[in-house]
């Protein structure tokens, strides 16, 4: 399977926790830099992010779903341009 695909609680063969914490959690989940993790937190996956006190908490399944929707939208837009 391709990188980033969710198959029964795993991504690229990694077992996923139900929640990840902070920018580091986003970095690990999506294998991105701190800058990109911050951008994702504030845009693509913002509906999966909550804050408990000073701690950022991310719902892993929802974040991956939202990221997948964004990726699918880009593919559809690209296909429309090519038609």
C-alpha positions as CSV (number, residue, x, y, z in Angstrom):
1,X,0.0,0.0,0.0
2,X,1.1,3.6,-0.6
3,X,2.4,5.8,2.1
4,X,-0.2,7.4,4.3
5,X,-3.0,4.9,3.5
6,X,-5.1,3.9,6.5
7,X,-5.8,0.2,6.7
8,X,-7.5,-1.1,9.9
9,X,-5.7,1.2,12.3
10,X,-2.4,1.3,10.6
11,X,-0.5,3.6,8.3
12,X,2.3,2.2,6.3
13,X,2.4,-0.8,8.6
14,X,2.5,1.3,11.8
15,X,-0.1,0.7,14.5
16,X,-1.8,4.0,15.3
17,X,-2.8,5.3,18.8
18,X,-6.3,6.8,19.0
19,X,-4.9,10.2,20.0
20,X,-1.6,11.9,19.3
21,X,-0.3,15.0,21.2
22,X,1.2,18.2,20.1
23,X,3.0,19.2,17.0
24,X,5.4,16.3,17.5
25,X,2.4,13.9,17.3
26,X,1.3,15.5,14.0
27,X,4.9,15.3,12.7
28,X,5.1,11.6,13.5
29,X,1.7,10.8,12.2
30,X,2.2,12.5,8.8
31,X,6.1,12.3,8.7
32,X,6.4,16.0,8.1
33,X,8.5,18.9,9.4
34,X,7.4,21.0,12.4
35,X,6.5,23.9,10.1
36,X,4.3,21.6,8.0
37,X,2.7,20.1,11.1
38,X,1.8,23.5,12.3
39,X,0.2,24.3,9.0
40,X,-1.8,21.1,9.0
41,X,-3.0,21.8,12.6
42,X,-4.3,25.2,11.6
43,X,-5.8,24.2,8.2
44,X,-6.4,20.6,6.9
45,X,-6.9,18.8,10.2
46,X,-8.2,21.7,12.4
47,X,-11.5,19.9,13.1
48,X,-9.6,16.9,14.6
49,X,-7.6,19.1,17.0
50,X,-8.6,20.1,20.5
51,X,-6.7,21.8,23.2
52,X,-6.8,20.6,26.8
53,X,-5.0,23.2,28.9
54,X,-1.6,23.7,27.3
55,X,-1.8,20.4,25.5
56,X,-2.8,19.9,21.8
57,X,-4.7,16.7,21.3
58,X,-5.4,15.2,17.9
59,X,-7.9,12.5,17.1
60,X,-5.8,10.3,14.8
61,X,-8.7,8.7,12.8
62,X,-10.4,12.0,12.2
63,X,-7.1,13.7,11.2
64,X,-6.4,11.0,8.7
65,X,-9.9,11.2,7.3
66,X,-9.7,15.0,6.9
67,X,-6.3,14.7,5.3
68,X,-7.7,12.1,2.9
69,X,-10.6,14.3,2.0
70,X,-8.3,17.2,1.2
71,X,-6.0,14.9,-0.9
72,X,-9.1,13.6,-2.8
73,X,-10.3,17.2,-3.4
74,X,-6.9,18.1,-4.9
75,X,-7.0,15.0,-7.2
76,X,-10.5,15.8,-8.4
77,X,-9.5,19.5,-9.1
78,X,-6.5,18.3,-11.0
79,X,-8.6,15.9,-13.0
80,X,-11.0,18.6,-13.9
81,X,-8.2,20.8,-15.2
82,X,-6.8,18.0,-17.3
83,X,-10.2,17.3,-19.0
